Amino acid sequence: MTATAVEVAPAPATDRTERRGWLAVGAITAAVAASWAQLLAAPLGDNHLGRVIGRYALHMRNLHQDGLLGSRFSADWAPYAGGPYAHHPPLLNLLDALFTTALPGDGVYQLRIAPYLLALLAIPAAAGLLRGLGIRWLPTLLAAGAMVVTGFYWVYSPIMFDLGPILALAAVVVRLRHRPDPSRRLVALGCAAALLATLGSWPGIAFAAVLILWLLAGARRPPSPSPPLPPRGSLRPRTRRLDRTTAPVAAAAVAGLAVSLAFMVGVHGTGVLAEQTELRAAGGSFTAADFVRRQARYLLDLLPVWYLPLLPVAVLAGLVDRRTRYLTTVSAAFAAGWVLVLNNGAFIHDYWAYLVLVPGLIGMAALLDRFPLHRAAAAVAGLVLVIGFGALVFGGTGQRYLHEPTGAGRLAATYQPPSSQEYAYHAGLGAPRWLAYYWDLRPHDVSESLPATAGPADLVIVDTTRLPDWLPDSIEVTARQGRYAVVRVAEIRAAAAR
């Protein structure tokens, strides 16, 4: 076989080094899983996770009650809203249906398992991708650790769960490009990753398209830092075309895309999807300065202080390194486009820029791989990451984003409204789909005024730090959890009359 026939992978590390490396990846994954275990049975609450998982909770309850057709193929989220919600590909609907059917009980944990498993997939997938690109083990572990200690990953990857399938597909595609005759197991992994990515999200569909086109283009450069030039006159293949490697992976991606489009278009038609795209791209009234300030606040909240100055340097290193140039370019361009084109979505949702983790991962690995890492320096960097992870889990970020908001859900699960109550009244909450799930009533925001038809025994969930102007501060509450309280309408009216 000539050197011009295929792309040659870097010389593998010793078996002992590989075992140690993957044991370290397993330890990181286990630590993240342990930090999330306490959240599996936590009530849904007044945060983004509560709103998103609350929507899936309504989907699953309606699916089991009304069947596949009656629930609009698991897209019905009554009583929160009258119409279905199928704006995203159906991977989580499918997995939630599996777990809520197969696992015992009827609890929130069944709805959290699938997104948490997909989020955990991102860690070994990241390591597999970097190793496939020829990155040494220490830079690989440090880059993966840097991803894990961000709020984008630890807080939000359970709802931005497509990060795992995207990285897994990238890892397999890199290996498939390196091997002229890959094993059936590797091809099967490529098919599974392509299916997960295209069933998972719109970004997953876009990344799958780019990665599979890259796979079809074939191998052009070895992943070594300084590859030898081919002999003059020798030819490298310009395309791999469809063969027994590329055809199954491409077919799996097409199948996932077809199922996703059938689900979304079949439930909504193209009109609703176009409206949603327009809303996320041009639905806001903010100025450019407002947008920049909002994005800066999100990044400062969800990325460690040391990550921000390193990110542009890392992306530059990823662009300079021939091994990582293509994936850094594609992922950085997509992350920027996702935020700037769909700017209203980025303005509203603090997690919207999470895709910055992909060029950050690749770029930081490329940056660290350019320098010899002595054990002492690597140990210090590892200690910094461990401390950062502990601060993330046990510090203010974990409390603010995950633990405190569950107080609202705990109240809603404990105190059920009277059978005569018509709406799930609330004040100071944002899109409380979790409240519709617990009370089985359509939410009604009483921030402007309390309806005259509300009965005296009716319950209202309020955020006491965001009380509306008309609501008195001195209300006798039925129960309190942190900053949230459940109040009877009779007490509200009595306080307003004083």
HELIX and SHEET records of a PDB file:
HELIX    1   1 ASP A   15  ALA A   37  1                                  23    
HELIX    2   2 HIS A   48  GLY A   70  1                                  23    
HELIX    3   3 LEU A   91  ALA A  102  1                                  12    
HELIX    4   4 TYR A  109  GLY A  132  1                                  24    
HELIX    5   5 TRP A  137  VAL A  148  1                                  12    
HELIX    6   6 GLY A  151  TRP A  154  1                                   4    
HELIX    7   7 LEU A  163  HIS A  178  1                                  16    
HELIX    8   8 ARG A  184  GLY A  200  1                                  17    
HELIX    9   9 TRP A  202  ALA A  217  1                                  16    
HELIX   10  10 THR A  246  HIS A  268  1                                  23    
HELIX   11  11 THR A  270  ALA A  282  1                                  13    
HELIX   12  12 ALA A  288  LEU A  302  1                                  15    
HELIX   13  13 TYR A  307  VAL A  320  1                                  14    
HELIX   14  14 ARG A  325  VAL A  341  1                                  17    
HELIX   15  15 ASN A  343  ILE A  348  1                                   6    
HELIX   16  16 TRP A  352  VAL A  356  5                                   5    
HELIX   17  17 LEU A  357  ASP A  369  1                                  13    
HELIX   18  18 ARG A  375  PHE A  394  1                                  20    
HELIX   19  19 GLY A  396  GLY A  398  1                                   3    
HELIX   20  20 GLN A  399  HIS A  403  3                                   5    
HELIX   21  21 THR A  406  THR A  414  1                                   9    
HELIX   22  22 ARG A  433  TRP A  439  1                                   7    
HELIX   23  23 VAL A  489  ALA A  497  1                                   9    
SHEET    1   A 5 ARG A 442  ASP A 445  0                                        
SHEET    2   A 5 TYR A 423  ALA A 427  1                                        
SHEET    3   A 5 LEU A 459  ASP A 463  1                                        
SHEET    4   A 5 TYR A 484  ARG A 488 -1                                        
SHEET    5   A 5 ALA A 479  GLN A 481 -1                                        
END                                                                             
